[in-house]
Amino acid sequence: MAKIELQGLVKEYGKSRAVHGIDLTIEDGEFVVFVGPSGCGKSTTLRMIAGLEDISGGVLKIGDEVVNQREPKQRNIAMVFQNYAIYPHMTVGQNIGFGLYTSKLSKAEKQKRIAETGAILGLEKLLDRRPAALSGGQRQRVAIGRAMVRDPVAFLFDEPLSNLDAQLRAQMRMEIKSLHRRLGTTIVYVTHDQVEAMTMADKIVVMKDGHILQVGTPTDLYEHPLDVFTARFIGSPSMNLVPATIEGGTLSLADAKWAGGALPNTNGKVLVGVRPHDLVVTDDAGQGLSATGTVVAVEPLGSETLVHLQLAGETVVATAPGRVVPAIGSTVSVAAEVGSLYLFDAATEKALGRA
């Protein structure tokens, strides 16, 4: 196992800079997830850690050693790719053991490692099969097994679940998390799926345009986003944002009323954020934010209904009990309690506080 340190890490392609001098420490045994939209630099960063991309500037340490100039095979890390990259002409056992063929281990020791790895991943009865006879989830386990068998100091995962269906993705998320608990090995995981990030990570790194915007636990990022991008990217459904103004300690929001507590000490245009699960369909406004809007779409999900409505010139999402399905075009009342609003500066999009 090993700590991984990124110190001013830069990646340039000609005159274009893909990663802008990022700093990050990944502690020994941590499960860290890089998340962000396509093109944000997360996969490029992972490939620099792996040694598959040259580093244009800065320092990369694995353990206490600078590895900028080391070849991938000299870094003692293992990478699992999106497309599995397993060999169709080899059996499961041969695929898992492929990385050991050039090692100095005895044949018996190699077979022992393959068997142990197969047992950990639930593949012990499939070691003689070809990949064509496996499901997508089983193939992904084979790819993980090939990485595990080498006993690396860290695992790198590059969107490994993207090719799986929704149910299998959920299952594999839990399997990878369980595997991390058992092995305790450092894991660096890249995804564009914030649900994967929230459910798997010890620490999430939010990236945009080659910069790190925020680093923290899933709860930290969900409860205390530092900017509009992070607030909207973390959480599903995405946070609602509507324009408003604060003047003299009063919040003014079109089509809505505010009867709440203290506001941040600021004046001018702001963005009011409220998560769909905090904005509920109700006739009992109470303290906080209350508004009425016209229903434009509904999504019955069984346990709850997502209600899309027009509010302050924006389409926002509220929640209602599962058996409540408002008609399209009807007018409904929604409310959010004191403490559930997020306020951002309209110009900088930086967080101002809660209300």
C-alpha positions as a Markdown table, in Angstrom:
| # | Residue | x | y | z |
|---|---|---|---|---|
| 1 | Met | 0.0 | 0.0 | 0.0 |
| 2 | Ala | 1.2 | 3.5 | -0.6 |
| 3 | Lys | 0.4 | 7.2 | -0.3 |
| 4 | Ile | 0.1 | 9.1 | -3.6 |
| 5 | Glu | 1.0 | 12.8 | -3.8 |
| 6 | Leu | 0.3 | 15.2 | -6.6 |
| 7 | Gln | 2.3 | 18.4 | -6.3 |
| 8 | Gly | 1.6 | 21.0 | -8.9 |
| 9 | Leu | 0.8 | 18.3 | -11.5 |
| 10 | Val | 0.5 | 19.7 | -15.1 |
| 11 | Lys | -0.4 | 18.0 | -18.4 |
| 12 | Glu | 0.0 | 19.9 | -21.7 |
| 13 | Tyr | -0.7 | 18.8 | -25.2 |
| 14 | Gly | 1.2 | 21.3 | -27.4 |
| 15 | Lys | -0.1 | 24.7 | -26.4 |
| 16 | Ser | -3.2 | 23.3 | -24.8 |
| 17 | Arg | -3.2 | 22.6 | -21.0 |
| 18 | Ala | -5.4 | 19.8 | -19.9 |
| 19 | Val | -4.4 | 19.7 | -16.2 |
| 20 | His | -3.5 | 23.0 | -14.4 |
| 21 | Gly | -1.0 | 22.4 | -11.7 |
| 22 | Ile | -3.2 | 20.4 | -9.3 |
| 23 | Asp | -2.2 | 19.5 | -5.7 |
| 24 | Leu | -3.7 | 16.4 | -3.9 |
| 25 | Thr | -2.7 | 13.9 | -1.3 |
| 26 | Ile | -4.2 | 10.4 | -1.4 |
| 27 | Glu | -3.6 | 8.7 | 1.9 |
| 28 | Asp | -2.4 | 5.1 | 2.2 |
| 29 | Gly | -5.5 | 2.8 | 2.0 |
| 30 | Glu | -7.9 | 5.6 | 0.9 |
| 31 | Phe | -10.7 | 5.1 | -1.7 |
| 32 | Val | -10.5 | 8.4 | -3.7 |
| 33 | Val | -12.9 | 9.1 | -6.6 |
| 34 | Phe | -12.2 | 11.7 | -9.3 |
| 35 | Val | -15.5 | 12.9 | -10.7 |
| 36 | Gly | -16.5 | 15.5 | -13.3 |
| 37 | Pro | -17.8 | 15.9 | -16.8 |
| 38 | Ser | -16.1 | 14.6 | -19.9 |
| 39 | Gly | -12.9 | 16.6 | -20.7 |
| 40 | Cys | -12.4 | 17.8 | -17.1 |
| 41 | Gly | -8.9 | 16.1 | -16.8 |
| 42 | Lys | -9.8 | 13.3 | -14.5 |
| 43 | Ser | -8.8 | 10.4 | -16.8 |
| 44 | Thr | -5.6 | 12.3 | -17.8 |
| 45 | Thr | -4.7 | 12.7 | -14.2 |
| 46 | Leu | -5.2 | 9.0 | -13.6 |
| 47 | Arg | -3.1 | 8.1 | -16.6 |
| 48 | Met | -0.3 | 10.3 | -15.3 |
| 49 | Ile | -0.4 | 8.4 | -12.0 |
| 50 | Ala | -0.3 | 5.1 | -14.0 |
| 51 | Gly | 2.6 | 6.3 | -16.1 |
| 52 | Leu | 0.6 | 6.0 | -19.3 |
| 53 | Glu | 0.9 | 9.8 | -19.9 |
| 54 | Asp | 4.0 | 11.9 | -19.6 |
| 55 | Ile | 4.0 | 14.5 | -16.9 |
| 56 | Ser | 4.5 | 18.1 | -18.3 |
| 57 | Gly | 5.2 | 19.7 | -14.9 |
| 58 | Gly | 5.0 | 19.1 | -11.2 |
| 59 | Val | 5.9 | 16.1 | -9.0 |
| 60 | Leu | 4.2 | 12.8 | -8.6 |
| 61 | Lys | 5.1 | 10.6 | -5.6 |
| 62 | Ile | 4.1 | 7.1 | -4.8 |
| 63 | Gly | 5.1 | 6.2 | -1.3 |
| 64 | Asp | 8.0 | 8.6 | -0.6 |
| 65 | Glu | 9.5 | 8.2 | -4.1 |
| 66 | Val | 9.3 | 10.6 | -7.1 |
| 67 | Val | 8.1 | 8.5 | -10.0 |
| 68 | Asn | 7.8 | 11.1 | -12.8 |
| 69 | Gln | 10.3 | 9.2 | -15.0 |
| 70 | Arg | 9.4 | 5.7 | -14.0 |
| 71 | Glu | 7.8 | 3.3 | -16.5 |
| 72 | Pro | 4.4 | 1.9 | -15.6 |
| 73 | Lys | 5.7 | -1.5 | -14.7 |
| 74 | Gln | 8.2 | 0.1 | -12.2 |
| 75 | Arg | 5.5 | 1.8 | -10.2 |
| 76 | Asn | 3.9 | -1.4 | -8.8 |
| 77 | Ile | 0.3 | -0.2 | -9.4 |
| 78 | Ala | -2.4 | -1.9 | -11.3 |
| 79 | Met | -5.0 | -0.4 | -13.6 |
| 80 | Val | -8.5 | -1.6 | -14.5 |
| 81 | Phe | -9.9 | -0.2 | -17.8 |
| 82 | Gln | -13.4 | 0.5 | -19.0 |
| 83 | Asn | -13.2 | -2.1 | -21.8 |
| 84 | Tyr | -11.9 | -4.9 | -19.5 |
| 85 | Ala | -8.9 | -5.6 | -21.8 |
| 86 | Ile | -9.0 | -9.4 | -21.2 |
| 87 | Tyr | -7.8 | -11.9 | -23.7 |
| 88 | Pro | -10.6 | -14.0 | -25.4 |
| 89 | His | -8.3 | -16.9 | -26.3 |
| 90 | Met | -7.2 | -17.4 | -22.7 |
| 91 | Thr | -9.2 | -19.0 | -19.8 |
| 92 | Val | -10.3 | -17.0 | -16.8 |
| 93 | Gly | -7.4 | -18.4 | -14.8 |
| 94 | Gln | -4.9 | -17.6 | -17.5 |
| 95 | Asn | -6.2 | -14.0 | -17.8 |
| 96 | Ile | -6.0 | -13.5 | -14.0 |
| 97 | Gly | -2.4 | -14.9 | -13.9 |
| 98 | Phe | -1.2 | -13.1 | -17.0 |
| 99 | Gly | 0.7 | -10.4 | -15.0 |
| 100 | Leu | 2.6 | -13.2 | -13.2 |
| 101 | Tyr | 4.1 | -14.9 | -16.2 |
| 102 | Thr | 7.2 | -12.8 | -16.2 |
| 103 | Ser | 7.6 | -12.9 | -12.4 |
| 104 | Lys | 10.1 | -15.1 | -10.6 |
| 105 | Leu | 7.5 | -16.9 | -8.6 |
| 106 | Ser | 7.3 | -20.7 | -8.8 |
| 107 | Lys | 4.6 | -22.3 | -10.9 |
| 108 | Ala | 2.9 | -23.5 | -7.7 |
| 109 | Glu | 3.0 | -20.1 | -6.1 |
| 110 | Lys | 1.5 | -18.6 | -9.3 |
| 111 | Gln | -1.3 | -21.1 | -9.3 |
| 112 | Lys | -1.9 | -20.5 | -5.5 |
| 113 | Arg | -2.3 | -16.7 | -6.1 |
| 114 | Ile | -4.6 | -17.3 | -9.1 |
| 115 | Ala | -6.8 | -19.6 | -7.0 |
| 116 | Glu | -6.9 | -17.2 | -4.0 |
| 117 | Thr | -7.8 | -14.3 | -6.2 |
| 118 | Gly | -10.5 | -16.3 | -8.0 |
| 119 | Ala | -12.0 | -17.3 | -4.6 |
| 120 | Ile | -12.0 | -13.7 | -3.4 |
| 121 | Leu | -13.9 | -12.6 | -6.5 |
| 122 | Gly | -16.3 | -15.5 | -6.6 |
| 123 | Leu | -14.7 | -16.9 | -9.8 |
| 124 | Glu | -13.2 | -20.1 | -8.4 |
| 125 | Lys | -15.7 | -22.3 | -10.4 |
| 126 | Leu | -15.0 | -20.4 | -13.6 |
| 127 | Leu | -11.2 | -20.5 | -13.9 |
| 128 | Asp | -11.3 | -22.9 | -16.8 |
| 129 | Arg | -13.9 | -21.0 | -18.9 |
| 130 | Arg | -13.3 | -18.6 | -21.7 |
| 131 | Pro | -14.4 | -14.9 | -21.4 |
| 132 | Ala | -17.0 | -15.5 | -24.1 |
| 133 | Ala | -18.9 | -17.7 | -21.6 |
| 134 | Leu | -19.0 | -15.0 | -18.9 |
| 135 | Ser | -21.5 | -12.2 | -18.2 |
| 136 | Gly | -20.4 | -8.5 | -18.2 |
| 137 | Gly | -20.0 | -8.5 | -14.5 |
| 138 | Gln | -17.9 | -11.7 | -14.4 |
| 139 | Arg | -15.6 | -10.2 | -17.1 |
| 140 | Gln | -15.1 | -7.1 | -15.0 |
| 141 | Arg | -14.2 | -9.3 | -12.1 |
| 142 | Val | -11.6 | -11.1 | -14.2 |
| 143 | Ala | -10.1 | -7.7 | -15.1 |
| 144 | Ile | -10.0 | -6.8 | -11.4 |
| 145 | Gly | -8.5 | -10.2 | -10.6 |
| 146 | Arg | -5.7 | -9.7 | -13.1 |
| 147 | Ala | -4.9 | -6.4 | -11.3 |
| 148 | Met | -5.2 | -8.0 | -7.8 |
| 149 | Val | -3.0 | -11.0 | -8.4 |
| 150 | Arg | 0.1 | -8.9 | -8.7 |
| 151 | Asp | -0.4 | -7.5 | -5.1 |
| 152 | Pro | 0.1 | -3.8 | -6.2 |
| 153 | Val | 0.5 | -0.9 | -3.8 |
| 154 | Ala | -2.5 | 0.9 | -5.5 |
| 155 | Phe | -5.4 | 0.1 | -7.8 |
| 156 | Leu | -6.4 | 2.6 | -10.5 |
| 157 | Phe | -9.9 | 2.3 | -12.0 |
| 158 | Asp | -10.9 | 4.2 | -15.2 |
| 159 | Glu | -14.7 | 4.3 | -15.5 |
| 160 | Pro | -14.8 | 0.4 | -15.1 |
| 161 | Leu | -18.6 | 0.1 | -14.9 |
| 162 | Ser | -19.6 | 2.2 | -17.8 |
| 163 | Asn | -20.4 | -0.8 | -20.1 |
| 164 | Leu | -22.7 | -2.5 | -17.6 |
| 165 | Asp | -26.4 | -2.2 | -17.2 |
| 166 | Ala | -27.9 | -0.2 | -14.3 |
| 167 | Gln | -28.6 | -3.3 | -12.0 |
| 168 | Leu | -25.1 | -4.8 | -12.6 |
| 169 | Arg | -23.4 | -1.4 | -12.0 |
| 170 | Ala | -25.1 | -1.2 | -8.6 |
| 171 | Gln | -24.0 | -4.7 | -7.8 |
| 172 | Met | -20.4 | -4.1 | -8.9 |
| 173 | Arg | -20.2 | -0.9 | -6.9 |
| 174 | Met | -20.8 | -2.8 | -3.8 |
| 175 | Glu | -18.4 | -5.6 | -4.8 |
| 176 | Ile | -15.6 | -3.1 | -5.4 |
| 177 | Lys | -16.3 | -1.3 | -2.1 |
| 178 | Ser | -16.4 | -4.6 | -0.3 |
| 179 | Leu | -13.1 | -5.6 | -1.9 |
| 180 | His | -11.5 | -2.4 | -0.8 |
| 181 | Arg | -12.5 | -3.1 | 2.8 |
| 182 | Arg | -11.0 | -6.5 | 2.7 |
| 183 | Leu | -7.7 | -5.6 | 1.0 |
| 184 | Gly | -7.2 | -2.1 | 2.4 |
| 185 | Thr | -5.3 | -1.1 | -0.7 |
| 186 | Thr | -5.2 | 2.5 | -2.0 |
| 187 | Ile | -7.8 | 2.9 | -4.8 |
| 188 | Val | -8.0 | 5.8 | -7.2 |
| 189 | Tyr | -11.2 | 5.6 | -9.2 |
| 190 | Val | -12.4 | 7.8 | -12.1 |
| 191 | Thr | -16.1 | 8.3 | -13.1 |
| 192 | His | -18.5 | 10.8 | -14.5 |
| 193 | Asp | -21.3 | 9.2 | -12.5 |
| 194 | Gln | -21.8 | 11.1 | -9.2 |
| 195 | Val | -23.9 | 8.2 | -7.8 |
| 196 | Glu | -20.8 | 6.0 | -8.1 |
| 197 | Ala | -18.7 | 8.7 | -6.4 |
| 198 | Met | -21.2 | 9.2 | -3.5 |
| 199 | Thr | -21.7 | 5.5 | -2.8 |
| 200 | Met | -18.1 | 4.3 | -3.0 |
| 201 | Ala | -15.6 | 7.1 | -2.0 |
| 202 | Asp | -13.9 | 7.9 | 1.2 |
| 203 | Lys | -13.0 | 11.1 | -0.5 |
| 204 | Ile | -14.3 | 12.8 | -3.7 |
| 205 | Val | -12.3 | 15.1 | -5.9 |
| 206 | Val | -14.4 | 17.3 | -8.1 |
| 207 | Met | -12.7 | 18.5 | -11.3 |
| 208 | Lys | -13.7 | 21.0 | -14.0 |
| 209 | Asp | -11.6 | 22.2 | -16.9 |
| 210 | Gly | -8.4 | 20.7 | -15.5 |
| 211 | His | -8.8 | 22.3 | -12.1 |
| 212 | Ile | -9.8 | 20.7 | -8.7 |
| 213 | Leu | -12.8 | 22.6 | -7.4 |
| 214 | Gln | -13.4 | 20.8 | -4.1 |
| 215 | Val | -12.1 | 17.8 | -2.2 |
| 216 | Gly | -14.0 | 16.2 | 0.7 |
| 217 | Thr | -16.1 | 13.3 | 1.9 |
| 218 | Pro | -19.4 | 12.6 | 0.1 |
| 219 | Thr | -21.3 | 14.2 | 3.0 |
| 220 | Asp | -19.1 | 17.3 | 3.0 |
| 221 | Leu | -19.6 | 17.9 | -0.7 |
| 222 | Tyr | -23.3 | 17.3 | -0.5 |
| 223 | Glu | -23.9 | 19.4 | 2.5 |
| 224 | His | -21.3 | 22.1 | 2.0 |
| 225 | Pro | -20.6 | 22.7 | -1.7 |
| 226 | Leu | -18.2 | 25.6 | -2.3 |
| 227 | Asp | -19.6 | 26.6 | -5.7 |
| 228 | Val | -22.6 | 26.2 | -8.1 |
| 229 | Phe | -20.8 | 23.6 | -10.2 |
| 230 | Thr | -20.2 | 21.3 | -7.3 |
| 231 | Ala | -23.7 | 21.9 | -5.8 |
| 232 | Arg | -25.3 | 20.8 | -9.1 |
| 233 | Phe | -22.9 | 18.0 | -9.9 |
| 234 | Ile | -23.2 | 16.3 | -6.5 |
| 235 | Gly | -26.7 | 15.0 | -5.7 |
| 236 | Ser | -29.4 | 13.3 | -7.7 |
| 237 | Pro | -31.7 | 14.8 | -8.9 |
| 238 | Ser | -29.5 | 17.9 | -9.4 |
| 239 | Met | -29.9 | 20.9 | -7.0 |
| 240 | Asn | -32.5 | 23.5 | -8.1 |
| 241 | Leu | -31.1 | 27.0 | -8.7 |
| 242 | Val | -33.3 | 30.1 | -9.1 |
| 243 | Pro | -32.3 | 33.8 | -9.3 |
| 244 | Ala | -33.1 | 36.1 | -6.4 |
| 245 | Thr | -31.9 | 39.3 | -4.6 |
| 246 | Ile | -30.9 | 40.1 | -1.0 |
| 247 | Glu | -31.4 | 43.7 | 0.1 |
| 248 | Gly | -31.3 | 44.9 | 3.7 |
| 249 | Gly | -31.6 | 41.4 | 5.1 |
| 250 | Thr | -34.6 | 40.5 | 2.9 |
| 251 | Leu | -34.7 | 37.8 | 0.3 |
| 252 | Ser | -36.8 | 38.5 | -2.7 |
| 253 | Leu | -37.6 | 35.6 | -5.0 |
| 254 | Ala | -40.2 | 35.9 | -7.8 |
| 255 | Asp | -43.4 | 33.8 | -7.2 |
| 256 | Ala | -42.1 | 32.8 | -3.8 |
| 257 | Lys | -42.1 | 34.0 | -0.2 |
| 258 | Trp | -39.4 | 33.8 | 2.4 |
| 259 | Ala | -40.2 | 33.7 | 6.1 |
| 260 | Gly | -37.1 | 32.3 | 7.7 |
| 261 | Gly | -34.0 | 33.0 | 9.7 |
| 262 | Ala | -30.9 | 35.0 | 9.2 |
| 263 | Leu | -29.4 | 35.5 | 5.8 |
| 264 | Pro | -25.7 | 35.9 | 4.8 |
| 265 | Asn | -24.4 | 39.5 | 5.3 |
| 266 | Thr | -24.6 | 40.5 | 1.6 |
| 267 | Asn | -26.6 | 42.6 | -0.8 |
| 268 | Gly | -27.3 | 42.1 | -4.5 |
| 269 | Lys | -28.1 | 39.3 | -6.9 |
| 270 | Val | -27.8 | 35.7 | -5.6 |
| 271 | Leu | -28.7 | 32.2 | -6.7 |
| 272 | Val | -30.9 | 30.3 | -4.3 |
| 273 | Gly | -30.3 | 26.6 | -4.3 |
| 274 | Val | -32.6 | 23.9 | -2.9 |
| 275 | Arg | -32.3 | 20.2 | -3.3 |
| 276 | Pro | -35.4 | 18.5 | -4.8 |
| 277 | His | -35.8 | 16.3 | -1.7 |
| 278 | Asp | -36.0 | 19.5 | 0.5 |
| 279 | Leu | -38.6 | 21.2 | -1.8 |
| 280 | Val | -41.8 | 19.3 | -1.0 |
| 281 | Val | -45.3 | 19.5 | -2.4 |
| 282 | Thr | -47.5 | 20.7 | 0.6 |
| 283 | Asp | -50.2 | 23.1 | 1.6 |
| 284 | Asp | -48.5 | 23.8 | 4.9 |
| 285 | Ala | -45.9 | 26.5 | 4.2 |
| 286 | Gly | -44.7 | 27.1 | 7.8 |
| 287 | Gln | -41.3 | 28.8 | 8.2 |
| 288 | Gly | -38.9 | 28.9 | 5.3 |
| 289 | Leu | -39.5 | 29.2 | 1.5 |
| 290 | Ser | -43.0 | 28.8 | 0.1 |
| 291 | Ala | -44.2 | 29.1 | -3.5 |
| 292 | Thr | -46.7 | 28.0 | -6.1 |
| 293 | Gly | -46.0 | 26.8 | -9.6 |
| 294 | Thr | -47.4 | 25.1 | -12.6 |
| 295 | Val | -46.7 | 21.4 | -13.1 |
| 296 | Val | -44.9 | 20.7 | -16.4 |
| 297 | Ala | -43.9 | 17.1 | -15.8 |
| 298 | Val | -44.1 | 14.3 | -13.2 |
| 299 | Glu | -42.0 | 11.2 | -12.6 |
| 300 | Pro | -43.7 | 8.6 | -10.4 |
| 301 | Leu | -41.0 | 6.5 | -8.8 |
| 302 | Gly | -43.1 | 4.4 | -6.5 |
| 303 | Ser | -41.9 | 5.6 | -3.1 |
| 304 | Glu | -42.0 | 9.2 | -4.2 |
| 305 | Thr | -43.0 | 11.4 | -7.2 |
| 306 | Leu | -40.7 | 13.9 | -8.7 |
| 307 | Val | -42.7 | 17.0 | -9.7 |
| 308 | His | -41.3 | 19.4 | -12.3 |
| 309 | Leu | -42.8 | 22.9 | -12.1 |
| 310 | Gln | -42.2 | 26.4 | -13.3 |
| 311 | Leu | -41.0 | 28.7 | -10.5 |
| 312 | Ala | -39.4 | 32.1 | -10.8 |
| 313 | Gly | -39.0 | 31.6 | -14.5 |
| 314 | Glu | -37.1 | 28.3 | -14.0 |
| 315 | Thr | -38.1 | 24.7 | -14.1 |
| 316 | Val | -37.5 | 23.2 | -10.7 |
| 317 | Val | -38.0 | 19.7 | -9.3 |
| 318 | Ala | -39.9 | 19.0 | -6.0 |
| 319 | Thr | -40.9 | 15.8 | -4.4 |
| 320 | Ala | -44.3 | 14.4 | -3.3 |
| 321 | Pro | -45.4 | 11.1 | -1.7 |
| 322 | Gly | -45.5 | 8.2 | -4.1 |
| 323 | Arg | -49.3 | 8.1 | -4.4 |
| 324 | Val | -49.5 | 11.9 | -5.1 |
| 325 | Val | -49.3 | 12.5 | -8.8 |
| 326 | Pro | -50.3 | 16.0 | -9.7 |
| 327 | Ala | -51.9 | 16.6 | -13.2 |
| 328 | Ile | -49.8 | 18.3 | -15.9 |
| 329 | Gly | -50.9 | 22.0 | -16.0 |
| 330 | Ser | -52.2 | 22.1 | -12.4 |
| 331 | Thr | -51.0 | 24.5 | -9.8 |
| 332 | Val | -49.3 | 23.1 | -6.7 |
| 333 | Ser | -47.8 | 24.6 | -3.5 |
| 334 | Val | -44.2 | 23.8 | -2.5 |
| 335 | Ala | -42.2 | 24.6 | 0.6 |
| 336 | Ala | -38.6 | 24.3 | 1.9 |
| 337 | Glu | -37.7 | 24.5 | 5.6 |
| 338 | Val | -35.3 | 27.0 | 7.2 |
| 339 | Gly | -31.8 | 25.7 | 6.8 |
| 340 | Ser | -32.4 | 23.9 | 3.5 |
| 341 | Leu | -31.5 | 26.8 | 1.2 |
| 342 | Tyr | -28.0 | 27.3 | -0.3 |
| 343 | Leu | -27.1 | 30.8 | -1.4 |
| 344 | Phe | -24.5 | 31.6 | -4.1 |
| 345 | Asp | -23.1 | 34.9 | -5.4 |
| 346 | Ala | -24.7 | 35.3 | -8.9 |
| 347 | Ala | -21.6 | 36.7 | -10.4 |
| 348 | Thr | -18.8 | 34.4 | -9.0 |
| 349 | Glu | -21.1 | 31.4 | -8.3 |
| 350 | Lys | -19.2 | 30.9 | -5.0 |
| 351 | Ala | -21.1 | 29.8 | -1.9 |
| 352 | Leu | -22.3 | 32.5 | 0.5 |
| 353 | Gly | -23.9 | 30.3 | 3.1 |
| 354 | Arg | -27.1 | 28.6 | 4.1 |
| 355 | Ala | -30.5 | 30.0 | 5.0 |
